[in-house]
Amino acid sequence: MYEDHPVLNSLQQRLSALKEQYSRVPNELNRYRVVRQEQLIAQWAPAVPALG
């Protein structure tokens, strides 16, 4: 249902960028941003798993 949806794609791209940033600078703020983005994806599309 959500395949190729522009909003979901945008949320997942943001999550990917945040995970990359967290891997470079592993601090609490970056971890919070990753977790929050995963929560937003889960709220917007509960049946879609976040990027691994």
Phi, psi and omega per residue, in radians:
M1 nan -0.649 -3.086
Y2 -1.706 0.066 -3.097
E3 -1.014 2.296 3.123
D4 0.997 0.530 3.080
H5 -1.449 2.262 -3.046
P6 -1.048 -0.636 3.138
V7 -1.193 -0.821 3.131
L8 -1.099 -0.755 3.103
N9 -1.028 -0.738 3.122
S10 -1.116 -0.770 3.119
L11 -1.093 -0.719 -3.128
Q12 -1.237 -0.623 3.077
Q13 -1.139 -0.709 3.094
R14 -1.109 -0.720 3.106
L15 -1.077 -0.770 3.126
S16 -1.054 -0.763 3.114
A17 -1.124 -0.705 3.126
L18 -1.164 -0.679 3.100
K19 -1.133 -0.675 3.097
E20 -1.118 -0.766 3.118
Q21 -1.090 -0.724 3.124
Y22 -1.126 -0.632 3.127
S23 -1.192 -0.548 3.101
R24 -1.389 -0.695 -3.095
V25 -2.286 1.472 -3.080
P26 -1.392 1.532 3.067
N27 -2.200 3.045 -3.062
E28 -1.116 -0.669 -3.119
L29 -1.131 -0.790 3.131
N30 -1.160 -0.646 3.082
R31 -1.112 -0.732 3.099
Y32 -1.031 -0.758 -3.136
R33 -1.087 -0.709 3.112
V34 -1.105 -0.855 -3.113
V35 -1.089 -0.734 -3.140
R36 -1.109 -0.713 3.124
Q37 -1.144 -0.697 3.080
E38 -1.076 -0.664 3.107
Q39 -1.150 -0.707 3.115
L40 -1.085 -0.727 3.116
I41 -1.121 -0.749 3.138
A42 -1.116 -0.600 3.103
Q43 -1.276 -0.695 -3.054
W44 -1.335 -0.698 -3.106
A45 -2.432 1.408 -3.030
P46 -1.074 -0.399 -3.103
A47 -1.500 -0.134 -3.076
V48 -1.768 2.137 3.091
P49 -1.258 2.589 3.088
A50 -1.202 2.816 3.104
L51 -1.106 2.463 -3.096
G52 -1.522 nan nan
